Amino acid sequence: MSRRWFTAALGALLLLVPGSLTAASAAEHPATLRVMTRNIYQGADLTPVLAATSPQALVAAVTAAYANVQATNFPERAEALADEIADSDPHLVGLQEAVLWRSQTPAGPGSATHVEYDFLRILLDKLAARGKHYRAVATVELSDFEAPRSTPAGLQDIRLTDRNALLARTDLPARVFSVTNAQSAQFENHVPICSPVLGCPPNAPLRFLSGWVAADATLRGRTARVVTTHLDPLSRAVQEAQAGELLDGPLDTGLPTVLLGDLNSAAGGVGATPGTATQTHNHLLAAGFTDAWTATRGGRNPGFTCCQNPDLRNPTSTLSQRIDYVLFRGSVTALTANLVGHTQADRTPSGLWPSDHAGVRSVLKLR
């Protein structure tokens, strides 16, 4: 029997075996989707601002909070965050606390519009400087707070607008990777905030808003719905209701689904604080989701992602609970899951942690 005849006969046989060529193609060109979730930290803890009991105390608390934003130096931290993304080239990155800080000088009526820090724009620019091409395919604006701080020249209004965003690569041919059907929304369930100075709803409608963004990602002909979110940390009932909104909303699809985010729900209750001792993580698992960390790591590593000190200068990591996740459901297999931004080597030249959270990156195979 000649080699030529044998090769031709084998090719003919393969044509008769259902799925054989498809399986071979999949082996040659696996649809491996690389994803990352990253809470990039707004730069300050706002609890003292909301707890202020007098106008003077409010100004002092805002002054201290914004000083911490400046000291935690997002442009410097964004260098480290961009390195994390550049090192793993994820197709999609779910961002939480991609905030916009604005000011108005002097303080007064109207809303602050002068941009001080646009975390999303800064990070995208750092990625572009590394030759990495990303864009925000979906964003959602969440809580929006404004209050005065003290400066040597007088009072200045400082405004914080919280945002979630989903970044996607733009440097791949559409036949290889594309993103469609971008969606975003605020959750209907939210926590109304009462401030001793600013008052309570409905007269002072302060709300701690959370939300989600989503898009359908197609990689080598296989499509998955990818959602990123940041769930409420203040109320267990509200947080669990928000998870229900996800399940009834963007996650209610016949497509394979991937959920990226800071769920503020401690896995297995390990290290849980009052705000993270919730059943949200368990409820999502019960709804058919698999945790990429446990699927690939088992119990060998706790995978802690939260939290460093608010000033980000603690010399030893204080990560003690796992609340940031890559979850998936449907025709998806997790191949790897790793932390980013959690080691001493990840700190910036001035000693800052990249964020108060570690991130999670995962490689998923779309079957």
C-alpha positions as CSV (number, residue, x, y, z in Angstrom):
1,M,0.0,0.0,0.0
2,S,1.5,3.4,-1.0
3,R,1.7,6.3,1.4
4,R,-0.3,8.4,-1.1
5,W,-3.2,5.9,-1.3
6,F,-3.3,5.6,2.5
7,T,-3.5,9.3,3.0
8,A,-6.3,9.7,0.5
9,A,-8.2,6.8,2.0
10,L,-7.8,8.2,5.5
11,G,-9.1,11.6,4.3
12,A,-12.1,9.9,2.8
13,L,-12.8,8.0,6.0
14,L,-12.7,11.2,8.0
15,L,-15.3,12.8,5.8
16,L,-17.6,9.9,6.7
17,V,-17.1,10.3,10.5
18,P,-19.5,12.9,11.9
19,G,-17.8,15.8,13.6
20,S,-14.3,14.5,12.9
21,L,-13.1,17.5,10.9
22,T,-14.8,19.9,13.4
23,A,-13.0,18.3,16.2
24,A,-9.7,18.6,14.4
25,S,-10.3,22.2,13.6
26,A,-11.2,22.9,17.2
27,A,-7.9,21.3,18.3
28,E,-6.0,23.5,15.9
29,H,-7.8,26.7,16.7
30,P,-9.3,26.5,20.2
31,A,-11.7,29.2,21.1
32,T,-10.0,30.2,24.2
33,L,-11.5,33.4,25.6
34,R,-9.2,35.4,28.0
35,V,-11.0,37.5,30.5
36,M,-10.1,39.6,33.6
37,T,-12.1,41.3,36.3
38,R,-10.5,44.3,38.0
39,N,-11.8,46.6,40.8
40,I,-9.4,49.5,40.2
41,Y,-10.3,51.4,43.5
42,Q,-11.9,54.9,43.5
43,G,-9.1,56.1,45.7
44,A,-10.7,56.7,49.0
45,D,-13.1,55.4,51.6
46,L,-16.2,57.6,51.6
47,T,-17.7,56.3,54.8
48,P,-16.5,59.3,56.9
49,V,-18.0,61.7,54.4
50,L,-21.5,60.1,54.7
51,A,-21.1,59.9,58.5
52,A,-20.3,63.6,59.0
53,T,-22.6,65.3,61.5
54,S,-22.1,69.0,60.7
55,P,-21.2,71.1,57.7
56,Q,-17.7,71.7,59.1
57,A,-17.2,67.9,59.6
58,L,-18.5,67.3,56.1
59,V,-15.9,69.7,54.6
60,A,-13.1,68.1,56.7
61,A,-14.1,64.6,55.6
62,V,-14.3,65.5,51.9
63,T,-10.9,67.3,52.2
64,A,-9.4,64.2,53.8
65,A,-11.0,61.8,51.3
66,Y,-9.8,63.8,48.2
67,A,-6.3,64.1,49.7
68,N,-6.3,60.3,49.8
69,V,-7.4,60.2,46.1
70,Q,-4.4,62.3,45.2
71,A,-2.0,60.3,47.4
72,T,-3.1,57.0,45.9
73,N,-2.1,58.5,42.6
74,F,-4.2,56.8,40.0
75,P,-1.9,57.7,37.0
76,E,0.9,55.9,38.8
77,R,-1.3,52.9,39.7
78,A,-2.6,52.8,36.1
79,E,0.9,52.0,34.9
80,A,0.8,48.8,37.0
81,L,-2.8,48.0,36.0
82,A,-1.9,48.4,32.3
83,D,1.1,46.1,32.8
84,E,-1.3,43.5,34.2
85,I,-3.6,43.7,31.2
86,A,-0.7,43.9,28.7
87,D,0.9,40.8,30.2
88,S,-2.1,38.6,29.6
89,D,-3.8,40.2,26.6
90,P,-7.4,39.4,27.7
91,H,-10.1,39.7,25.1
92,L,-12.4,41.4,27.7
93,V,-11.8,43.2,31.0
94,G,-14.5,44.0,33.5
95,L,-13.8,47.2,35.4
96,Q,-15.3,48.3,38.6
97,E,-14.8,51.7,40.2
98,A,-13.7,53.2,36.9
99,V,-14.6,56.6,38.4
100,L,-14.6,60.1,37.2
101,W,-13.5,62.8,39.6
102,R,-14.5,66.4,38.8
103,S,-14.2,69.8,40.5
104,Q,-15.8,73.2,40.5
105,T,-13.9,76.3,41.8
106,P,-15.2,78.1,43.8
107,A,-17.8,75.9,45.4
108,G,-21.3,76.9,44.5
109,P,-24.5,76.1,42.7
110,G,-24.5,73.8,39.7
111,S,-22.6,70.6,39.1
112,A,-18.8,70.2,38.9
113,T,-17.6,69.7,35.4
114,H,-13.8,70.2,35.4
115,V,-12.2,66.8,35.0
116,E,-9.5,66.0,37.6
117,Y,-9.1,62.3,37.1
118,D,-10.9,60.1,34.5
119,F,-9.8,56.7,35.6
120,L,-11.1,55.0,32.4
121,R,-9.4,57.4,30.0
122,I,-6.2,57.3,31.9
123,L,-6.1,53.4,31.9
124,L,-6.9,53.3,28.2
125,D,-4.2,55.8,27.4
126,K,-1.6,53.7,29.4
127,L,-2.7,50.6,27.4
128,A,-2.3,52.5,24.2
129,A,1.2,53.6,25.2
130,R,2.0,49.8,25.5
131,G,0.7,49.1,22.0
132,K,-2.5,47.5,23.4
133,H,-5.7,48.4,21.7
134,Y,-8.8,48.4,23.9
135,R,-12.1,50.4,24.0
136,A,-14.9,50.5,26.4
137,V,-17.7,48.7,24.6
138,A,-20.2,49.4,27.4
139,T,-20.3,51.6,30.5
140,V,-22.8,52.4,33.1
141,E,-22.9,55.5,35.4
142,L,-23.7,54.8,39.0
143,S,-23.6,56.9,42.2
144,D,-22.9,60.6,41.7
145,F,-21.9,62.6,44.8
146,E,-20.7,66.2,45.1
147,A,-19.6,68.1,48.2
148,P,-17.1,70.8,49.2
149,R,-13.5,70.5,50.3
150,S,-11.2,73.0,51.8
151,T,-8.3,74.4,49.8
152,P,-5.8,77.3,50.5
153,A,-7.9,79.4,48.0
154,G,-11.2,78.5,49.6
155,L,-13.9,75.9,49.2
156,Q,-13.9,73.7,46.1
157,D,-16.7,71.3,45.1
158,I,-15.5,67.8,44.4
159,R,-17.7,65.4,42.5
160,L,-17.4,61.6,42.2
161,T,-19.2,59.7,39.5
162,D,-18.8,55.9,39.8
163,R,-18.8,53.7,36.7
164,N,-18.5,50.1,35.6
165,A,-17.1,49.4,32.2
166,L,-16.3,46.5,29.9
167,L,-13.2,46.8,27.8
168,A,-12.6,44.8,24.6
169,R,-9.7,44.3,22.3
170,T,-9.9,46.1,19.0
171,D,-6.8,44.8,17.3
172,L,-8.1,41.4,16.2
173,P,-9.8,40.7,12.8
174,A,-13.6,40.6,13.1
175,R,-13.5,37.0,11.8
176,V,-11.5,36.1,14.9
177,F,-13.1,38.3,17.6
178,S,-16.0,40.7,17.7
179,V,-18.3,42.2,20.2
180,T,-22.0,43.1,19.7
181,N,-25.2,43.8,21.6
182,A,-23.6,46.0,24.2
183,Q,-26.0,46.7,27.1
184,S,-25.9,48.4,30.5
185,A,-28.3,49.3,33.3
186,Q,-28.5,50.4,36.9
187,F,-30.1,47.9,39.3
188,E,-33.6,48.7,40.4
189,N,-32.7,47.5,43.9
190,H,-30.4,50.0,45.7
191,V,-29.6,51.5,49.1
192,P,-30.9,55.0,49.9
193,I,-28.3,56.9,51.9
194,C,-29.1,59.1,54.9
195,S,-26.6,61.7,55.8
196,P,-26.8,63.7,59.1
197,V,-25.8,66.8,57.1
198,L,-27.4,66.2,53.6
199,G,-30.5,64.5,54.9
200,C,-32.5,61.5,53.9
201,P,-34.7,60.6,50.9
202,P,-36.9,62.0,49.5
203,N,-35.6,65.4,50.5
204,A,-32.0,64.5,49.9
205,P,-32.1,61.7,47.3
206,L,-28.7,60.2,47.9
207,R,-28.5,56.7,46.6
208,F,-25.8,54.1,46.5
209,L,-26.3,52.8,43.0
210,S,-24.9,49.6,41.5
211,G,-25.3,48.3,38.0
212,W,-24.0,46.0,35.2
213,V,-22.7,46.1,31.7
214,A,-22.8,43.3,29.1
215,A,-21.9,42.4,25.6
216,D,-22.0,39.3,23.3
217,A,-18.4,38.2,22.4
218,T,-17.8,36.0,19.4
219,L,-14.5,34.2,19.2
220,R,-13.7,32.0,16.2
221,G,-17.4,31.5,15.6
222,R,-18.4,30.8,19.2
223,T,-20.5,33.4,21.1
224,A,-20.8,34.0,24.8
225,R,-22.6,36.7,26.8
226,V,-20.1,38.4,29.1
227,V,-21.4,40.5,32.0
228,T,-19.5,42.6,34.6
229,T,-20.9,44.0,37.8
230,H,-20.2,45.5,41.2
231,L,-22.8,44.4,43.7
232,D,-23.9,46.4,46.8
233,P,-21.7,46.1,49.9
234,L,-24.1,47.8,52.3
235,S,-27.2,45.6,52.4
236,R,-27.3,41.9,52.2
237,A,-31.0,41.9,51.1
238,V,-30.3,44.5,48.4
239,Q,-27.2,42.7,47.1
240,E,-29.0,39.4,46.8
241,A,-31.9,41.1,45.1
242,Q,-29.4,42.6,42.6
243,A,-28.0,39.1,41.9
244,G,-31.6,38.1,41.1
245,E,-31.9,41.0,38.7
246,L,-28.8,39.7,36.9
247,L,-30.2,36.2,36.6
248,D,-33.5,37.5,35.3
249,G,-31.8,40.1,33.1
250,P,-28.5,39.9,31.2
251,L,-27.7,36.4,32.4
252,D,-31.1,35.1,31.2
253,T,-29.9,33.9,27.8
254,G,-29.5,30.7,25.8
255,L,-25.9,31.7,25.2
256,P,-23.0,30.5,27.3
257,T,-22.5,33.2,30.0
258,V,-19.5,34.6,31.8
259,L,-19.9,36.8,34.9
260,L,-17.0,39.0,35.9
261,G,-17.1,41.2,39.0
262,D,-16.8,42.3,42.5
263,L,-19.8,40.6,44.1
264,N,-19.0,41.6,47.7
265,S,-19.9,38.1,48.7
266,A,-17.2,36.1,50.4
267,A,-16.7,32.6,48.9
268,G,-17.7,30.1,51.5
269,G,-17.8,32.9,54.1
270,V,-14.0,32.8,54.6
271,G,-12.9,36.1,56.0
272,A,-16.3,37.6,55.6
273,T,-17.1,41.0,57.0
274,P,-20.6,42.1,57.8
275,G,-20.9,43.5,54.3
276,T,-19.7,40.3,52.6
277,A,-21.3,37.6,54.7
278,T,-24.0,37.0,52.1
279,Q,-25.4,34.2,50.1
280,T,-25.0,35.8,46.7
281,H,-22.0,33.7,45.6
282,N,-23.9,30.5,46.7
283,H,-27.1,31.6,44.9
284,L,-25.2,32.0,41.6
285,L,-23.6,28.6,42.0
286,A,-27.1,27.2,42.7
287,A,-28.3,28.9,39.5
288,G,-25.8,26.7,37.5
289,F,-22.7,28.9,37.5
290,T,-19.2,27.5,38.1
291,D,-16.5,29.4,39.9
292,A,-13.4,29.5,37.6
293,W,-11.1,29.7,40.6
294,T,-12.4,26.6,42.4
295,A,-12.8,24.7,39.1
296,T,-9.1,25.1,38.3
297,R,-7.5,25.5,41.8
298,G,-9.7,23.4,44.0
299,G,-9.0,24.2,47.7
300,R,-5.2,24.5,47.2
301,N,-5.2,28.3,47.3
302,P,-7.8,30.6,48.9
303,G,-7.4,33.2,46.2
304,F,-8.0,36.2,48.4
305,T,-8.8,39.4,46.5
306,C,-9.8,41.9,49.2
307,C,-8.6,44.3,50.7
308,Q,-5.6,46.5,51.1
309,N,-5.5,49.5,53.3
310,P,-7.3,52.7,51.9
311,D,-4.0,54.4,51.5
312,L,-2.6,51.4,49.6
313,R,0.7,51.7,51.5
314,N,0.5,48.7,53.9
315,P,3.9,47.0,53.6
316,T,2.4,43.5,53.9
317,S,-0.7,42.4,51.9
318,T,-3.9,42.4,53.9
319,L,-6.0,40.5,51.4
320,S,-8.2,38.1,53.5
321,Q,-11.3,37.2,51.6
322,R,-12.3,36.3,48.1
323,I,-15.1,38.5,46.6
324,D,-13.9,39.0,43.0
325,Y,-14.9,36.3,40.6
326,V,-14.9,34.8,37.1
327,L,-18.1,32.7,37.0
328,F,-19.4,30.8,33.9
329,R,-22.4,28.7,32.8
330,G,-23.2,26.7,29.7
331,S,-20.7,25.4,27.1
332,V,-17.6,26.9,28.8
333,T,-14.6,25.2,30.4
334,A,-12.2,27.0,32.7
335,L,-8.6,26.2,31.7
336,T,-6.8,28.6,34.1
337,A,-7.5,31.2,36.8
338,N,-4.8,33.4,38.4
339,L,-4.6,36.5,40.6
340,V,-3.0,39.8,39.5
341,G,-1.8,42.7,41.5
342,H,-1.4,40.7,44.8
343,T,2.4,40.3,45.2
344,Q,5.1,42.7,46.4
345,A,6.5,42.8,42.9
346,D,3.2,44.3,41.6
347,R,3.5,47.4,43.7
348,T,4.3,50.7,42.1
349,P,7.8,52.4,42.4
350,S,6.5,54.6,45.2
351,G,5.1,51.6,47.1
352,L,1.4,51.7,46.2
353,W,-0.6,48.5,45.6
354,P,-2.2,48.8,42.2
355,S,-5.6,48.7,43.9
356,D,-7.2,47.8,47.2
357,H,-8.3,44.6,45.4
358,A,-6.4,41.9,43.5
359,G,-7.8,41.0,40.1
360,V,-8.7,37.7,38.6
361,R,-7.8,36.6,35.1
362,S,-9.0,33.4,33.5
363,V,-8.7,31.5,30.3
364,L,-12.0,29.9,29.2
365,K,-12.6,27.5,26.4
366,L,-15.9,28.0,24.5
367,R,-17.0,24.5,23.6
